[in-house]
Structures are given as structure tokens and as C-alpha cells.
Amino acid sequence: MIRYIDKFIAYLKIEKNASAHTIINYSVDLKDFGKFLGDAPLEDVSYLVLRRYLAHMRGLNYSKRTVARKLATLRSFFRFLYREGYLKTNPASSIATPKFEKKLPLFLDAGEAVKLVEAPSDKDLSGLRDRAILETLYSTGIRVSELVGLNVNNIDFIGGVVKVSGKGKKERLAPIGDKALRAIRNYLTKRGLRKLADKKAVFLNKNGARLTDRSVRRVVGKYIKMVSLKEGISPHTLRHSFATHLLNRGADLRSVQELLGHMNLSTTQIYTHVTTKRLKEVYEKAHPRA
């Protein structure tokens, strides 16, 4: 099992250019499956074995989303092994993924979003940095992992775009607003270049090193408490708010898909469910019998 996992992970890294996060998840899922198999050879895995594994996961009270992710990992794994000739059949070809309801993304209204991004103080360096972080997340809709990966040379202050390295290390250009650019410029000017451990990164901690995902989450959490916003708000909520506000103001779904860096339009379509209020307003205004 281990040697097959190693071959699959190498394939993900070299040929699929998968992100470090994806590789970690795949590795964990496959090792869990390996523990379930025990000493049984991979060649003996059948559809019935996978069904037993599915029952095993349900017995552990895994969420439907977790089960779906683990089954998706196994499908990719066995498809690779079958295609490369390591297995004569693909036992995962007909295994069904459990259906689960898509939760509507939590988002802030425009007033709440402004209240949050304007919460940091402009009196010190940490406040200027935090304002730049919040403005950038809301202005661009980028993921936290994309935000912490930003380098100074990724920002085009004249053209108003940032170059983002997204999932699968795929690059895209994301428009960024004047207020976010001004917040970044104010932070970079105050920060200077003295005693920095990382001179390339945009957002740094107090030691001059690049911020981590966890640090950004702590920053956002701090200001959520400060302005007393609703529970469940996270950095990703600003991404949801970004998409929802664009759609509410008439942006088309394809454009929002590109801005978010979604591979599939179906991923973006969930945001159409949160724009019902706007559709009702259009209907009531335009339909003669509304």
C-alpha cells in the first residue's frame, strides 16, 4: 500500500501540480484506508471492500462531507493505479458518493463589511497591516492562502491588479480596488525594509516573517469581536461577501467564477441562492402582476 501511495503522491506533485494542502489531505485519507485494510493486499480490494469501508466511516460518525472527500480520494487513487497498469480493475469506478445539502454561505451585508474592514486603527504598524489585510480580502475575494502568499512584486499599483497563486498553483490576475491599494501602500510605507526576515512578502508578523493562514484568521477574529458581528464569521466570509455583493449588483456568474478562481461554474452557483432578495426586487418592479 505504501509504495502505491508514494507513486500516487509523486504523480500529484509532478504531473498534477497539486497544492501542499491537497497532498496532505490525500496522504491522510489514503493512510486511513490503509489502516482499515490492514495486511490485505491492494489487489484484493473490491467494490464490496469499499462498501465495508463506507460503513466503517459511518460507524465513526464522519460527516457526509468528510466521507465524500475520502471517497473522492479513493476514486482518484484507484483510477491512477488502473490507468498505470498496477491494477487489472478499478474497484472504485461504481462507488457512489453520499449526497449532502450544500449550506448557503454566510456573508456580511455591505454595511457590516465596511464596518469590519475599517475597524483597525491607523495609529500603529499592526493596525495599518490589519486594515490592509481586511481591505484586500474584501476587495479581491482571494483565499487566505492566496493572501499570505502575496509578494510585493505581485501587486500592480498602477494597473489595479494582483497576481494570485491559487489552488493547484494556478496563477490568475485579480482586480483590486483603490481603497485596498491605498491601505497596502500605507502599510508598506510605514513598514519600510529594515530588519525584515522576508523582504518579498506583503504581510509580515512582528518578527518580519511572512504571516501564516492561522495568523490571518486570528487577525480577522480580533476585529469581528471588536465590532460585535454575528457568530460564524471567518476570513472566508469576506470571500463569500465579495461574491454575493458582486452578484447582487448585477455581475454575471461567469465573471464571478473567474474572479474567485473556481475551476467549475457549479462551485460558484451556490452564490445565486443568496441573491434571491435582489431577484424579488427586480420581479416586483418589472412584472405587471407582481
C-alpha contacts under 8 A as a table, 3 or more apart, distances in Angstrom:
res1	aa1	res2	aa2	distance
1	M	4	Y	5.27
1	M	5	I	6.20
1	M	34	G	6.62
1	M	41	P	7.39
1	M	42	L	6.33
2	I	5	I	5.05
2	I	6	D	6.18
3	R	6	D	5.04
3	R	7	K	6.30
4	Y	7	K	5.12
4	Y	8	F	6.21
4	Y	81	L	7.82
5	I	8	F	5.06
5	I	9	I	6.09
5	I	27	S	7.48
5	I	30	L	7.14
6	D	9	I	5.17
6	D	10	A	6.13
7	K	10	A	5.15
7	K	11	Y	6.26
8	F	11	Y	5.02
8	F	12	L	6.32
8	F	77	F	6.70
8	F	80	F	7.13
8	F	81	L	7.92
9	I	12	L	5.00
9	I	13	K	6.23
9	I	23	I	6.78
9	I	26	Y	7.96
9	I	27	S	7.46
10	A	13	K	5.14
10	A	14	I	6.00
11	Y	14	I	5.34
11	Y	15	E	5.36
11	Y	16	K	6.66
12	L	15	E	5.80
12	L	16	K	4.74
12	L	17	N	6.05
12	L	18	A	5.51
12	L	23	I	7.28
13	K	16	K	5.95
13	K	17	N	4.86
13	K	18	A	5.45
13	K	19	S	7.78
13	K	23	I	7.71
14	I	17	N	5.59
16	K	168	G	7.52
17	N	168	G	5.64
17	N	169	K	6.74
18	A	22	T	6.23
18	A	23	I	6.61
18	A	167	K	7.54
18	A	168	G	4.54
18	A	169	K	7.05
19	S	22	T	5.24
19	S	23	I	6.36
19	S	167	K	6.19
19	S	168	G	4.87
19	S	169	K	6.27
20	A	23	I	5.13
20	A	24	I	6.20
21	H	24	I	5.24
21	H	25	N	6.35
22	T	25	N	5.19
22	T	26	Y	6.16
23	I	26	Y	5.14
23	I	27	S	6.04
24	I	27	S	5.15
24	I	28	V	6.19
25	N	28	V	5.23
25	N	29	D	6.13
26	Y	29	D	5.18
26	Y	30	L	6.09
26	Y	73	T	6.01
27	S	30	L	5.28
27	S	31	K	6.11
28	V	31	K	5.23
28	V	32	D	6.20
29	D	32	D	5.17
29	D	33	F	6.37
29	D	70	K	5.73
29	D	73	T	6.89
30	L	33	F	5.01
30	L	34	G	6.12
30	L	73	T	7.39
30	L	74	L	7.22
31	K	34	G	4.83
31	K	35	K	6.28
32	D	35	K	5.18
32	D	36	F	6.45
33	F	36	F	5.02
33	F	37	L	6.30
33	F	53	Y	7.78
34	G	37	L	5.07
34	G	38	G	6.19
35	K	38	G	5.17
36	F	53	Y	7.29
37	L	40	A	5.52
37	L	41	P	7.88
40	A	44	D	6.94
41	P	44	D	5.60
41	P	45	V	7.36
42	L	45	V	5.44
43	E	87	L	6.50
45	V	48	L	7.97
45	V	49	V	5.77
45	V	50	L	7.28
45	V	91	P	6.75
46	S	49	V	5.14
46	S	50	L	6.46
46	S	91	P	4.97
46	S	92	A	7.82
47	Y	50	L	5.17
47	Y	51	R	6.26
47	Y	91	P	5.00
47	Y	92	A	6.41
47	Y	94	S	7.69
47	Y	95	I	7.05
48	L	51	R	4.90
48	L	52	R	6.23
49	V	52	R	5.05
49	V	53	Y	6.25
50	L	53	Y	4.88
50	L	54	L	6.18
50	L	91	P	7.74
50	L	92	A	7.34
50	L	95	I	7.64
51	R	54	L	4.96
51	R	55	A	6.34
51	R	95	I	7.77
52	R	55	A	5.02
52	R	56	H	6.07
53	Y	56	H	4.81
53	Y	57	M	6.26
54	L	57	M	5.22
54	L	58	R	6.38
54	L	67	V	7.54
55	A	58	R	5.06
55	A	59	G	6.17
56	H	59	G	5.04
56	H	60	L	6.53
57	M	60	L	5.07
57	M	61	N	6.58
57	M	62	Y	5.85
57	M	67	V	6.90
58	R	61	N	4.98
58	R	62	Y	5.76
58	R	63	S	7.99
58	R	67	V	7.96
59	G	62	Y	7.68
62	Y	66	T	6.11
62	Y	67	V	6.33
63	S	66	T	5.22
63	S	67	V	6.30
64	K	67	V	5.07
64	K	68	A	6.02
64	K	98	P	6.51
64	K	99	K	7.41
64	K	100	F	6.24
65	R	68	A	5.08
65	R	69	R	6.22
65	R	100	F	7.03
66	T	69	R	5.11
66	T	70	K	6.25
67	V	70	K	5.19
67	V	71	L	6.14
67	V	97	T	7.95
67	V	98	P	7.51
68	A	71	L	5.19
68	A	72	A	6.10
68	A	97	T	5.56
68	A	98	P	6.20
69	R	72	A	5.04
69	R	73	T	6.29
70	K	73	T	5.04
70	K	74	L	6.38
71	L	74	L	5.02
71	L	75	R	6.15
71	L	97	T	6.77
72	A	75	R	5.08
72	A	76	S	6.31
72	A	97	T	7.77
73	T	76	S	5.28
73	T	77	F	6.10
74	L	77	F	4.89
74	L	78	F	6.00
74	L	92	A	6.96
75	R	78	F	5.41
75	R	79	R	5.95
75	R	92	A	5.35
75	R	93	S	6.83
76	S	79	R	5.14
76	S	80	F	6.15
77	F	80	F	5.26
77	F	81	L	6.36
78	F	81	L	4.96
78	F	82	Y	6.01
78	F	90	N	5.83
78	F	91	P	7.17
78	F	92	A	6.42
79	R	82	Y	5.21
79	R	83	R	6.01
79	R	90	N	6.28
79	R	92	A	7.67
79	R	93	S	7.63
80	F	83	R	5.16
80	F	84	E	6.07
81	L	84	E	5.25
81	L	85	G	6.18
81	L	86	Y	5.08
81	L	87	L	5.75
81	L	90	N	7.93
82	Y	85	G	5.16
82	Y	86	Y	5.89
82	Y	87	L	4.85
82	Y	88	K	6.23
82	Y	89	T	6.10
82	Y	90	N	5.72
83	R	86	Y	7.74
84	E	87	L	7.88
85	G	88	K	6.62
87	L	90	N	7.08
90	N	93	S	5.67
91	P	94	S	7.28
91	P	95	I	7.85
92	A	95	I	5.23
102	K	270	I	7.81
104	L	270	I	6.90
104	L	271	Y	7.63
104	L	273	H	7.25
104	L	274	V	7.11
105	P	237	T	7.62
105	P	240	H	6.37
105	P	270	I	7.83
105	P	271	Y	7.40
105	P	274	V	7.91
106	L	232	G	7.77
106	L	233	I	7.44
106	L	237	T	6.14
106	L	240	H	6.86
106	L	241	S	7.86
107	F	233	I	7.91
107	F	237	T	5.40
107	F	238	L	6.96
107	F	240	H	5.53
107	F	241	S	4.69
107	F	244	T	7.49
108	L	111	G	7.80
108	L	112	E	5.59
108	L	113	A	5.69
108	L	237	T	7.25
108	L	238	L	7.40
108	L	241	S	5.58
109	D	112	E	5.35
109	D	113	A	6.22
109	D	241	S	7.21
109	D	245	H	7.88
110	A	113	A	5.13
110	A	114	V	6.27
110	A	245	H	7.37
111	G	114	V	5.25
111	G	115	K	6.17
112	E	115	K	4.99
112	E	116	L	6.19
112	E	229	L	7.59
113	A	116	L	5.19
113	A	117	V	6.28
113	A	138	Y	7.72
113	A	238	L	7.50
113	A	241	S	7.70
114	V	117	V	5.32
114	V	118	E	6.03
115	K	118	E	5.45
115	K	119	A	6.18
115	K	227	V	7.22
116	L	119	A	5.30
116	L	134	L	7.67
116	L	223	Y	6.56
116	L	224	I	6.71
116	L	227	V	6.69
117	V	120	P	7.22
117	V	131	R	6.14
117	V	134	L	5.06
117	V	135	E	5.64
117	V	138	Y	7.85
118	E	131	R	6.61
119	A	131	R	7.45
119	A	223	Y	6.43
119	A	226	M	7.64
119	A	227	V	7.12
120	P	127	G	5.03
120	P	128	L	7.10
120	P	130	D	6.22
120	P	131	R	5.43
120	P	223	Y	7.23
121	S	124	D	7.00
121	S	127	G	4.76
121	S	128	L	6.79
121	S	131	R	7.66
122	D	125	L	7.58
122	D	127	G	5.42
122	D	128	L	5.23
122	D	131	R	7.87
123	K	127	G	6.75
123	K	128	L	7.51
124	D	127	G	5.43
124	D	128	L	6.38
125	L	128	L	5.11
125	L	129	R	6.13
125	L	187	Y	6.72
125	L	190	K	6.53
125	L	191	R	6.74
126	S	129	R	5.03
126	S	130	D	6.07
127	G	130	D	5.09
127	G	131	R	6.08
128	L	131	R	5.16
128	L	132	A	6.22
128	L	183	A	6.97
128	L	184	I	7.99
128	L	186	N	6.89
128	L	187	Y	5.12
129	R	132	A	5.09
129	R	133	I	6.21
129	R	183	A	7.94
129	R	184	I	7.41
129	R	187	Y	5.45
129	R	203	F	6.98
130	D	133	I	4.97
130	D	134	L	6.23
130	D	219	V	6.80
131	R	134	L	5.30
131	R	135	E	5.99
131	R	183	A	6.48
132	A	135	E	5.14
132	A	136	T	5.95
132	A	180	A	6.22
132	A	181	L	7.95
132	A	183	A	4.74
132	A	184	I	4.97
132	A	187	Y	6.95
133	I	136	T	5.24
133	I	137	L	6.21
133	I	147	L	7.93
133	I	184	I	7.97
133	I	203	F	7.67
133	I	216	V	7.92
134	L	137	L	5.22
134	L	138	Y	6.25
134	L	220	V	7.39
135	E	138	Y	5.37
135	E	139	S	5.78
135	E	179	K	7.19
135	E	180	A	4.84
135	E	183	A	7.19
136	T	139	S	5.04
136	T	140	T	5.84
136	T	141	G	7.72
136	T	142	I	7.98
136	T	147	L	7.94
136	T	176	I	7.25
136	T	180	A	5.35
136	T	181	L	7.87
137	L	140	T	5.66
137	L	141	G	5.37
137	L	142	I	5.86
137	L	143	R	7.42
137	L	144	V	7.65
137	L	147	L	7.39
137	L	235	P	7.50
137	L	238	L	6.24
137	L	239	R	6.71
138	Y	141	G	5.49
138	Y	238	L	5.23
138	Y	239	R	6.38
138	Y	241	S	7.39
138	Y	242	F	5.77
139	S	176	I	5.64
139	S	177	G	5.88
139	S	180	A	6.48
139	S	242	F	7.03
140	T	174	A	6.20
140	T	175	P	6.25
140	T	176	I	5.41
140	T	177	G	7.74
140	T	239	R	7.93
140	T	242	F	7.36
140	T	259	L	7.70
141	G	238	L	6.78
141	G	239	R	4.34
141	G	240	H	7.54
141	G	242	F	5.43
141	G	243	A	7.09
141	G	259	L	7.42
141	G	260	L	6.28
142	I	146	E	6.12
142	I	147	L	6.54
142	I	164	V	7.96
142	I	239	R	6.46
142	I	260	L	6.56
143	R	146	E	5.10
143	R	147	L	6.25
143	R	235	P	8.00
143	R	236	H	6.81
143	R	239	R	7.01
144	V	147	L	4.91
144	V	148	V	6.27
144	V	213	D	6.03
144	V	216	V	7.23
144	V	235	P	6.82
144	V	236	H	7.39
145	S	148	V	5.47
145	S	149	G	6.29
145	S	213	D	6.03
146	E	149	G	5.11
146	E	150	L	6.50
146	E	164	V	6.17
146	E	165	S	6.07
146	E	166	G	6.03
147	L	150	L	5.43
147	L	164	V	7.96
148	V	201	A	7.81
148	V	202	V	7.72
148	V	203	F	6.56
148	V	210	R	7.05
148	V	211	L	5.94
148	V	212	T	6.25
148	V	213	D	6.65
149	G	164	V	7.97
149	G	165	S	7.38
149	G	201	A	7.20
150	L	154	N	6.32
150	L	163	K	7.86
150	L	164	V	6.91
150	L	201	A	6.07
150	L	202	V	5.91
150	L	203	F	7.71
151	N	154	N	5.25
151	N	155	I	7.42
151	N	200	K	5.18
151	N	201	A	4.30
151	N	202	V	5.14
152	V	155	I	5.82
152	V	200	K	5.83
152	V	201	A	5.96
152	V	202	V	5.18
153	N	156	D	7.46
153	N	200	K	7.56
154	N	162	V	5.50
154	N	163	K	4.97
154	N	164	V	7.37
155	I	160	G	7.77
155	I	161	V	6.30
155	I	162	V	4.52
155	I	163	K	6.56
156	D	159	G	5.35
156	D	160	G	5.64
156	D	161	V	5.37
156	D	162	V	5.99
157	F	160	G	5.27
157	F	161	V	7.13
157	F	181	L	6.64
160	G	175	P	5.89
160	G	176	I	5.44
160	G	177	G	6.65
160	G	178	D	7.36
160	G	181	L	7.64
161	V	173	L	6.18
161	V	174	A	5.37
161	V	175	P	4.26
161	V	176	I	5.27
162	V	173	L	5.62
162	V	174	A	5.27
162	V	175	P	6.41
162	V	176	I	6.76
163	K	171	E	6.74
163	K	172	R	5.83
163	K	173	L	4.65
163	K	174	A	6.41
164	V	171	E	5.43
164	V	172	R	5.37
164	V	173	L	6.09
164	V	174	A	6.90
165	S	169	K	5.37
165	S	170	K	5.57
165	S	171	E	4.44
165	S	172	R	6.68
166	G	169	K	5.27
166	G	170	K	5.17
166	G	171	E	5.88
166	G	172	R	7.37
166	G	261	G	7.04
167	K	170	K	6.04
172	R	261	G	7.33
174	A	259	L	6.15
175	P	259	L	7.93
176	I	180	A	6.68
176	I	181	L	6.97
177	G	180	A	5.48
177	G	181	L	6.33
178	D	181	L	5.03
178	D	182	R	6.01
179	K	182	R	5.08
179	K	183	A	6.19
180	A	183	A	5.04
180	A	184	I	6.21
181	L	184	I	5.10
181	L	185	R	6.08
182	R	185	R	5.07
182	R	186	N	6.10
183	A	186	N	5.18
183	A	187	Y	6.27
184	I	187	Y	5.13
184	I	188	L	6.11
185	R	188	L	5.13
185	R	189	T	5.99
186	N	189	T	5.25
186	N	190	K	6.24
187	Y	190	K	5.25
187	Y	191	R	5.98
188	L	191	R	4.98
188	L	192	G	6.13
188	L	202	V	7.64
189	T	192	G	5.58
193	L	196	L	6.13
193	L	199	K	6.80
195	K	208	G	7.02
196	L	199	K	5.76
196	L	207	N	7.44
196	L	208	G	4.50
196	L	209	A	6.90
197	A	207	N	7.27
197	A	208	G	4.99
197	A	209	A	5.16
198	D	201	A	5.98
198	D	204	L	7.80
198	D	208	G	6.24
198	D	209	A	5.28
198	D	210	R	6.37
201	A	204	L	6.79
201	A	209	A	7.98
201	A	210	R	5.88
202	V	210	R	7.66
203	F	210	R	6.03
203	F	211	L	5.89
204	L	207	N	7.55
204	L	208	G	5.34
204	L	209	A	5.16
204	L	210	R	4.48
204	L	211	L	5.01
205	N	208	G	5.40
205	N	209	A	5.54
205	N	210	R	6.26
205	N	211	L	5.48
206	K	209	A	7.48
211	L	215	S	6.10
211	L	216	V	7.02
212	T	215	S	5.17
212	T	216	V	6.53
213	D	216	V	5.31
213	D	217	R	6.39
214	R	217	R	5.08
214	R	218	R	6.32
215	S	218	R	5.09
215	S	219	V	6.29
216	V	219	V	4.95
216	V	220	V	6.26
216	V	235	P	7.69
217	R	220	V	5.20
217	R	221	G	6.03
217	R	234	S	6.85
217	R	235	P	6.17
218	R	221	G	4.99
218	R	222	K	6.10
219	V	222	K	5.23
219	V	223	Y	6.78
220	V	223	Y	5.47
220	V	224	I	6.21
220	V	234	S	6.77
220	V	235	P	6.20
221	G	224	I	5.06
221	G	225	K	6.36
221	G	233	I	7.80
221	G	234	S	6.89
222	K	225	K	5.49
222	K	226	M	6.31
223	Y	226	M	4.65
223	Y	227	V	6.15
224	I	227	V	5.52
224	I	228	S	5.90
224	I	229	L	5.50
224	I	233	I	7.30
225	K	228	S	4.90
225	K	229	L	6.64
229	L	233	I	7.67
230	K	233	I	6.73
233	I	236	H	7.83
233	I	237	T	5.74
234	S	237	T	5.19
234	S	238	L	7.39
235	P	238	L	5.60
235	P	239	R	7.18
236	H	239	R	5.00
236	H	240	H	6.36
237	T	240	H	4.92
237	T	241	S	6.00
238	L	241	S	4.88
238	L	242	F	5.99
239	R	242	F	5.03
239	R	243	A	6.42
240	H	243	A	5.31
240	H	244	T	6.11
240	H	271	Y	7.82
241	S	244	T	5.08
241	S	245	H	5.91
242	F	245	H	5.46
242	F	246	L	6.31
243	A	246	L	5.25
243	A	247	L	6.33
243	A	256	V	6.45
243	A	260	L	7.70
243	A	271	Y	7.00
244	T	247	L	5.22
244	T	248	N	6.04
244	T	271	Y	6.07
244	T	272	T	7.84
244	T	274	V	6.95
244	T	275	T	6.88
245	H	248	N	5.00
245	H	249	R	6.20
246	L	249	R	5.25
246	L	250	G	6.53
246	L	251	A	5.34
246	L	256	V	7.39
247	L	250	G	5.19
247	L	251	A	4.78
247	L	252	D	6.59
247	L	253	L	7.20
247	L	256	V	7.64
247	L	271	Y	7.88
247	L	272	T	7.48
247	L	275	T	7.03
248	N	251	A	7.32
248	N	275	T	5.88
248	N	278	R	6.09
251	A	255	S	6.89
251	A	256	V	6.97
252	D	255	S	5.56
252	D	256	V	6.53
253	L	256	V	5.12
253	L	257	Q	6.10
253	L	265	L	7.80
253	L	268	T	7.19
253	L	269	Q	7.30
254	R	257	Q	4.97
254	R	258	E	6.39
254	R	265	L	7.11
255	S	258	E	5.17
255	S	259	L	6.23
256	V	259	L	4.95
256	V	260	L	6.08
256	V	268	T	7.40
257	Q	260	L	5.29
257	Q	261	G	6.10
257	Q	262	H	5.38
257	Q	263	M	7.80
257	Q	264	N	7.74
257	Q	265	L	6.24
257	Q	268	T	5.74
258	E	261	G	5.08
258	E	262	H	6.47
259	L	262	H	7.95
262	H	265	L	6.91
262	H	267	T	6.63
262	H	268	T	6.86
263	M	267	T	7.81
264	N	267	T	5.65
264	N	268	T	7.29
265	L	268	T	5.21
265	L	269	Q	6.25
266	S	269	Q	5.02
266	S	270	I	7.30
267	T	270	I	6.41
268	T	271	Y	6.02
268	T	272	T	7.90
269	Q	272	T	5.42
269	Q	273	H	7.65
270	I	273	H	5.75
270	I	274	V	7.69
271	Y	274	V	5.52
271	Y	275	T	7.04
272	T	275	T	5.43
272	T	276	T	7.36
273	H	276	T	6.08
274	V	277	K	7.59
275	T	278	R	5.51
275	T	279	L	6.59
276	T	279	L	5.01
276	T	280	K	6.15
277	K	280	K	5.16
277	K	281	E	6.28
278	R	281	E	5.05
278	R	282	V	6.28
279	L	282	V	5.09
279	L	283	Y	6.07
280	K	283	Y	4.92
280	K	284	E	6.01
281	E	284	E	5.24
281	E	285	K	6.10
282	V	285	K	5.17
282	V	286	A	5.96
283	Y	286	A	5.23
283	Y	287	H	5.54
283	Y	290	A	6.95
284	E	287	H	5.83
284	E	290	A	5.13
285	K	290	A	7.78
286	A	290	A	7.94
287	H	290	A	5.29
